[in-house]
Amino acid sequence: MNYIETHAHIYSTKFDSDRDQVIQDIRDAGIERVYMPNVDVSTIDAMLACEERYPGLCIPMMGLHPCDVKEDFQEQLVVMEDWLNRRPFAAVGEIGLDLYWDKTFFEQQKEALRIQIGWAKDRDLPIVLHCRDSMDETIAIVKEELDGKLKGIFHCFNGNLDQAKQIIDMGFLLGIGGVATFKNGGLDKVIPEISIEHLVLETDAPYLAPVPFRGKRNSPAYLPIIAEKIGDYLQLSKEEVALKTKQNALNLFREIGS
């Protein structure tokens, strides 16, 4: 069984002490690829170092996380656009809106999101969206930006069924992670109503570890736990979930170098 991990910060400093072992655990778990979302300018070097150290496994994206949109966001975007012009990336991400931590720069977050969606359109790349406490606001902006080609993932989806249907109607995928295993995560009311054709697997490692590891450092090696839970909801085998979500991910992400 081979899985595709569509969202993990494997370059995070939280893996610095044992990254090689974590990578071995990932391979042993049958994880075929790990797509890495960028966060800000400071994380680019570490992310690309992971790509170089684990070629074919760790695949980079490029984007500015909404929590890192501050006074200097335009300067950060200049650096990131330069990187997009210099070499291939699998997607523009992690981008979006976040109203959970701090609303101070919400207008700047929206501006940065629109700019980065423009990059994706210009380069025919998918986008990977962060939408914590901002699902409706993110959906609204994406709807305005749709051009018939724009596609991507609503990462760490934890919304309701109506929001899920809106996202699917736009042609986007739902990224399902450890929240699916949480007792009060809410996805037990959504996933059974959604076809596997619209889902991809993710962990958001090192964050949001699934039960029974909740509260500990997350790892892409836990992806089979999430696949099994989705299978329970959809009455599918873990093998079917792995196969379908893998194909969904490969259909979305461009091959680096293509």
Summary of the structure (lengths in Angstrom):
residues: 258
radius of gyration: 16.8
end to end distance: 25.7
largest distance: 48.1
contacts: 892
relative contact order: 0.16
helix: 48%
strand: 14%
